């Protein structure tokens, strides 16, 4: 019987960085990068621009804006019931796979009480009728629901609809803009916006393989943590004959695509700045391949927050934030002079991207 290879934490780290284009920036087109990553976090609409900037060269704000306006990429509720940017053709199969997990939120009192006594399937059909092929401000949709269901909270019915039916937000919400200053949210039916229906029999096996290409090697719990879908053990076992199997230093079984290269553990890892909520930090149940448990508590302090971070030697070493036009770098522990210089150089590049038109980089360390 052939022994299962053991891969070190640093090998997992370097492999993850390589597959995420964080070792060397890629020159692939933005749409191809979004497809490779499967979905790009977009809780705050500016963050995916930073996430692509740190992975691509060249990359401009317009590269992503054009994809949104061309409807090649859509912004919607997706992985883990959070907002992501997804290539439109991928959204057609990904959202149906995630849909049962999204719908479970409708059982929470926040959503269930305003819709008590209503048939949710009927509510979904009503929402489809009200939206049609239009792009409608959410407030307007809420008003239409309130007229159709007198005495009900129209806004909560509109939010309930977003759990039942795939909706997308308009490009006006997704373009680069002021931090925290956005126009009112506009929504449209995803199938009407894309021009194609959602897939009726999407392949969960294909999703697992796509995940492994960008995040592997990984275990079953990792795929579940990334996607929000549970009970994937049987799916991975069906794929087992066509996968490479390795173990980490704790003996946990990890799976990978058979031809996907594993990086050398001593491969150089340049400084990289990551946006808030970046999936490279959220794509595994065991995140020690990129962030220590101690630092994870600082980056994810509660209330579903995931702060923007920076990597030194491939691992999270601190957080950063924009304070007006100042980019503040906050290391968790002292940096060496060489590390400080490298972080400052990359921070200047980020400042030029995040604060376009600034006369000079304004970087602080604290």
C-alpha positions in Angstrom: 0.0 0.0 0.0 1.5 3.4 -1.0 2.1 5.8 1.8 0.1 9.1 1.6 2.5 12.0 1.3 2.6 14.6 4.1 2.7 18.3 3.1 4.0 20.9 5.5 2.2 24.0 6.6 4.6 26.2 4.6 4.0 24.1 1.5 0.3 24.6 1.9 0.9 28.3 2.4 3.1 28.7 -0.7 0.7 26.6 -2.8 -2.3 28.7 -1.7 -0.4 31.9 -2.5 0.6 30.6 -5.9 -2.9 29.5 -6.8 -4.4 32.8 -5.6 -1.9 34.8 -7.7 -0.4 36.2 -4.6 3.2 34.9 -5.2 3.4 36.5 -8.6 0.8 38.8 -10.1 -1.0 37.5 -13.1 -1.5 39.2 -16.5 -4.6 37.2 -17.2 -7.8 39.2 -18.0 -9.9 40.2 -15.1 -12.8 38.0 -16.1 -10.5 35.0 -16.2 -9.2 35.8 -12.8 -12.7 36.1 -11.3 -13.6 32.7 -12.9 -10.4 31.1 -11.4 -11.3 32.4 -8.0 -14.9 31.2 -8.5 -16.3 34.2 -6.5 -14.8 37.4 -5.2 -16.0 38.9 -1.9 -17.9 42.1 -2.3 -19.4 43.0 1.0 -18.3 46.6 0.4 -18.2 47.2 -3.3 -14.7 48.7 -3.3 -13.0 45.6 -1.8 -13.0 43.4 -4.9 -11.1 46.1 -6.7 -8.4 45.8 -4.1 -8.5 42.0 -4.2 -8.0 42.0 -8.0 -5.4 44.7 -7.9 -3.2 42.7 -5.4 -3.4 39.7 -7.8 -3.1 41.3 -11.2 -0.7 43.4 -13.2 -1.9 45.4 -14.9 -5.3 46.2 -13.4 -7.4 49.3 -13.4 -10.7 50.2 -11.8 -12.2 50.3 -15.3 -11.2 46.6 -15.9 -13.8 45.5 -13.4 -16.3 48.3 -14.0 -16.6 47.3 -17.6 -17.3 43.7 -16.7 -20.2 44.8 -14.4 -21.7 47.1 -17.1 -21.3 44.4 -19.7 -23.1 41.9 -17.4 -20.2 39.5 -17.7 -19.8 39.7 -13.9 -22.7 40.0 -11.4 -22.9 41.0 -7.7 -25.3 38.9 -5.6 -25.7 36.8 -2.5 -23.6 33.7 -3.0 -21.0 31.8 -0.9 -21.8 31.7 2.8 -24.9 33.8 2.1 -22.7 36.9 1.6 -22.2 39.3 -1.3 -19.8 38.2 -4.0 -18.9 39.0 -7.6 -19.3 36.0 -9.8 -18.9 35.6 -13.6 -22.4 35.5 -15.0 -22.1 32.1 -16.5 -20.7 30.7 -13.2 -23.5 32.3 -11.2 -26.0 30.3 -13.2 -24.8 27.1 -11.6 -23.2 28.4 -8.3 -26.3 30.1 -7.0 -28.6 27.1 -7.4 -26.1 25.0 -5.5 -26.0 27.5 -2.6 -29.7 28.2 -2.8 -30.8 25.7 -0.1 -28.3 27.3 2.4 -29.5 30.8 1.5 -33.2 29.8 1.9 -32.6 28.5 5.4 -32.1 32.1 6.6 -35.8 32.7 5.9 -36.6 30.6 9.0 -34.9 33.1 11.3 -37.4 35.3 13.2 -36.0 38.4 11.4 -37.4 37.1 8.1 -40.0 34.6 9.3 -42.1 36.9 11.5 -42.9 39.6 8.8 -43.9 36.8 6.4 -45.8 34.7 8.9 -48.9 33.1 7.3 -47.7 33.8 3.8 -46.9 31.1 1.2 -43.2 31.7 0.4 -43.5 30.2 -3.0 -46.4 32.6 -3.7 -44.3 35.5 -2.3 -41.5 34.6 -4.7 -43.8 34.5 -7.7 -45.2 37.9 -6.6 -41.7 39.3 -6.4 -41.0 38.0 -9.9 -44.1 39.7 -11.2 -43.3 43.0 -9.5 -39.8 43.0 -10.9 -40.3 41.7 -14.3 -37.3 42.6 -16.5 -36.8 45.9 -14.7 -34.0 47.2 -12.4 -35.8 48.5 -9.4 -34.6 50.4 -6.3 -35.1 48.1 -3.2 -37.1 50.9 -1.6 -39.5 50.9 -4.5 -39.8 47.1 -4.4 -40.6 47.4 -0.7 -43.4 49.9 -1.5 -44.8 47.5 -4.2 -44.8 44.7 -1.6 -46.5 46.9 1.0 -49.3 47.7 -1.5 -49.7 44.0 -2.4 -49.7 42.9 1.2 -51.3 45.7 3.3 -50.2 45.8 6.9 -46.9 44.0 6.2 -43.4 45.3 6.3 -42.7 45.8 2.6 -38.9 46.1 3.1 -38.7 42.8 5.0 -40.8 41.1 2.3 -38.3 42.5 -0.3 -35.4 41.1 1.7 -37.2 37.8 2.1 -37.6 37.7 -1.7 -33.8 38.0 -2.0 -33.5 34.7 -0.1 -36.0 32.9 -2.3 -35.1 34.2 -5.7 -31.7 35.0 -7.2 -31.4 38.8 -7.6 -28.4 40.9 -8.7 -27.6 44.5 -7.8 -27.1 47.0 -10.5 -23.6 48.1 -11.7 -24.2 51.5 -10.0 -23.7 49.7 -6.7 -20.6 47.7 -7.8 -18.5 50.4 -9.5 -15.5 52.0 -7.8 -16.7 54.8 -5.5 -16.5 56.5 -2.2 -15.9 54.3 0.8 -19.2 53.8 2.6 -21.1 56.3 0.3 -23.3 54.5 -2.2 -26.6 55.2 -4.0 -29.7 53.3 -2.8 -29.5 49.6 -3.8 -31.2 48.6 -7.1 -32.0 45.0 -7.8 -33.1 42.9 -10.8 -34.0 39.3 -11.4 -30.7 37.4 -12.1 -32.1 35.4 -15.0 -33.6 38.5 -16.6 -30.3 40.5 -16.1 -28.1 37.7 -17.4 -30.4 36.7 -20.2 -30.2 33.0 -19.3 -32.1 30.9 -16.7 -30.4 29.4 -13.6 -29.3 25.8 -14.2 -31.7 23.2 -12.9 -29.2 20.4 -12.3 -25.8 22.0 -11.4 -22.9 19.8 -10.6 -21.6 19.9 -7.1 -18.7 17.8 -8.1 -17.7 20.5 -10.6 -17.8 23.1 -7.9 -15.5 21.1 -5.7 -13.0 20.7 -8.5 -13.1 24.5 -9.2 -12.5 25.1 -5.5 -9.5 22.9 -5.4 -8.0 24.6 -8.4 -7.9 27.9 -6.5 -7.6 26.7 -2.8 -6.3 23.1 -2.8 -5.0 20.9 -1.3 -8.0 21.0 1.0 -10.2 18.8 3.1 -14.0 18.3 3.1 -14.5 20.7 6.0 -12.5 23.3 4.0 -14.8 23.1 1.0 -17.8 23.4 3.3 -16.4 26.4 5.1 -15.8 28.2 1.8 -19.1 27.4 0.2 -21.6 27.2 3.1 -22.8 23.8 1.7 -22.7 20.9 4.2 -22.6 17.1 3.8 -19.9 17.1 1.1 -18.1 14.0 2.3 -20.0 11.8 0.0 -19.4 14.1 -2.9 -15.6 14.2 -2.3 -15.6 10.4 -1.9 -17.2 10.0 -5.3 -14.4 12.2 -6.7 -11.6 10.4 -4.7 -10.5 8.1 -7.6 -9.6 11.1 -9.7 -8.0 13.2 -7.0 -4.6 13.4 -5.4 -4.7 12.6 -1.7 -2.2 14.0 0.8 -2.1 14.7 4.5 -1.1 17.8 6.5 1.2 17.7 9.5 -1.7 17.0 11.8 -2.6 13.9 9.7 -5.7 15.4 8.2 -6.7 14.1 4.8 -6.5 16.7 2.0 -7.6 16.4 -1.6 -6.2 18.1 -4.8 -6.3 18.0 -8.5 -3.9 15.4 -9.7 -1.9 17.7 -12.1 -1.9 20.8 -9.8 1.7 21.6 -8.7 2.7 22.0 -5.1 4.9 24.9 -4.3 8.3 24.7 -2.7 8.0 25.6 1.0 11.0 27.9 0.7 9.6 29.8 -2.3 9.8 33.6 -1.8 6.5 35.3 -0.9 6.4 39.0 -1.4 4.4 41.5 0.7 0.8 41.6 -0.3 -2.1 43.8 0.9 -5.5 42.0 1.1 -8.9 43.6 1.2 -11.5 43.0 4.0 -13.2 39.6 3.7 -10.8 38.2 1.2 -11.6 34.6 0.5 -7.9 33.6 0.8 -8.5 34.0 4.6 -12.0 32.5 4.6 -11.6 29.6 2.2 -10.6 27.0 4.7 -11.9 25.7 8.0 -8.3 25.4 9.2 -6.8 28.8 8.3 -3.4 28.4 9.9 -1.9 27.9 6.5 -2.1 31.7 6.2 -3.0 33.2 9.6 -2.2 32.0 13.1 -5.1 31.4 15.5 -3.9 34.3 17.7 -3.9 36.8 14.8 -7.2 35.4 13.5 -8.9 36.7 16.6 -7.5 40.2 15.8 -8.5 40.1 12.1 -12.0 38.6 12.8 -13.0 40.3 16.0 -16.7 39.4 15.9 -19.9 40.8 14.3 -19.0 39.0 11.1 -16.1 41.4 10.5 -13.0 40.4 8.6 -10.5 43.3 8.5 -8.1 44.2 5.7 -4.7 42.6 6.2 -1.2 42.4 4.8 1.1 39.4 4.4 4.8 39.2 5.2 6.5 36.0 4.2 3.2 34.6 3.2 1.4 35.0 6.5 -0.8 37.7 8.0 1.3 40.1 10.0 -1.1 43.0 10.6 -4.0 45.0 9.4 -4.4 48.3 7.4 -7.1 50.9 7.0 -7.8 54.1 5.1 -8.3 57.1 7.3 -9.4 59.7 4.9 -6.5 59.8 2.4 -4.0 58.3 4.9 -3.2 54.6 4.6 -2.5 53.3 8.1 -0.4 50.2 8.5 -0.8 48.4 11.9 1.6 45.4 12.4 0.7 42.9 15.0 4.4 42.6 16.1 7.6 44.5 15.2 8.9 44.2 11.6 12.5 44.0 10.7 14.0 47.0 8.9 13.9 45.0 5.6 10.3 44.0 6.2 9.3 47.6 7.0 10.8 48.8 3.8 9.0 46.1 1.7 5.7 46.8 3.4 6.1 50.6 2.9 6.8 50.1 -0.8 3.8 47.9 -1.3 1.7 50.3 0.8 2.6 53.2 -1.5 1.5 51.2 -4.5 -1.8 50.4 -2.8 -2.3 54.1 -1.8 -1.9 55.1 -5.4 -4.6 52.7 -6.4 -7.0 53.2 -3.4 -6.6 57.0 -3.4 -6.3 57.9 -7.1 -5.3 61.4 -7.8 -3.5 61.9 -4.4 -0.5 64.2 -4.9 1.8 62.0 -2.8 1.5 58.7 -0.8 0.4 59.3 2.8 1.5 56.2 4.8 1.7 55.8 8.5 2.9 52.9 10.7 1.4 52.4 14.2 
